[in-house]
Amino acid sequence: MKHAIIVTGGKQYRVAEGDVIFVEKLEAAAGESVKFDKVLAVVDGETANFGAPVIEGASVTANVVKNGKSPKVRVYKMKPKKGYRRTQGHRQPYTKVQIETINA
């Protein structure tokens, strides 16, 4: 099984062909193809190829399934005995992608 470690949105992901992952929001619509150029490592069975820091010429191609927002997170701030209370909500945007090919 061929695996790769890619970097996108400031995070690292271990992916294989056919995997579906949630990454930080990308500027691509559903159905479009995206290419990840920052590949840190590729492992194919017994052989492993590591970059310093990235592998030159390696890329991972993925298909955008959908864009969306994660569930709401409530942030509540309070200072006791002062009457200060604030509630704030946040929904982090994400992009759901399916890994198509690993080129190394």
Residue pairs with C-beta under 8 A, 6 or more apart in sequence:
1 16
1 45
2 16
2 17
2 42
2 43
2 44
2 45
2 102
3 14
3 15
3 16
3 42
3 43
3 44
3 102
4 14
4 15
4 16
4 39
4 41
4 42
4 43
4 58
4 60
4 102
4 104
5 12
5 13
5 14
5 15
5 39
5 40
5 41
5 42
6 12
6 13
6 15
6 36
6 38
6 39
6 40
6 60
7 13
7 36
7 38
7 40
7 54
8 23
8 24
8 26
8 36
8 38
9 23
9 24
9 25
10 24
11 23
11 24
12 40
13 21
13 23
15 21
15 60
15 99
15 102
16 99
16 102
17 99
17 100
17 101
17 102
18 98
18 99
19 98
19 99
20 65
20 96
20 97
20 98
20 99
21 96
21 97
21 99
22 94
22 95
22 96
23 94
23 95
23 97
24 93
24 94
24 95
25 67
25 93
25 94
25 95
26 34
26 64
26 67
26 95
26 97
28 34
28 64
28 95
29 64
29 67
30 64
30 65
30 66
30 67
31 63
31 64
32 63
32 64
33 61
33 62
33 63
33 64
33 100
34 61
34 62
34 63
34 64
34 97
35 59
35 60
35 61
35 62
36 59
36 60
36 61
36 62
37 54
37 58
37 59
38 54
39 51
39 54
39 55
39 58
39 59
39 60
39 104
40 50
40 51
40 53
40 54
40 55
41 48
41 49
41 50
41 51
41 55
42 48
42 49
42 55
42 58
42 102
42 104
43 49
44 104
49 55
49 58
49 104
51 58
55 104
58 103
58 104
59 103
60 99
60 101
60 102
60 103
61 99
61 100
61 101
61 103
62 97
62 98
62 99
62 100
63 97
63 98
63 100
64 95
64 96
64 97
65 96
65 97
65 98
66 95
66 96
67 93
67 94
67 95
67 96
68 93
68 94
68 96
69 91
69 92
69 93
69 94
70 91
70 92
70 93
70 94
71 91
72 89
72 90
72 91
73 89
73 90
73 91
73 92
74 87
74 88
74 89
75 87
75 88
75 89
75 90
76 85
76 86
76 87
76 88
77 84
77 85
77 86
77 87
77 88
78 84
78 85
78 86
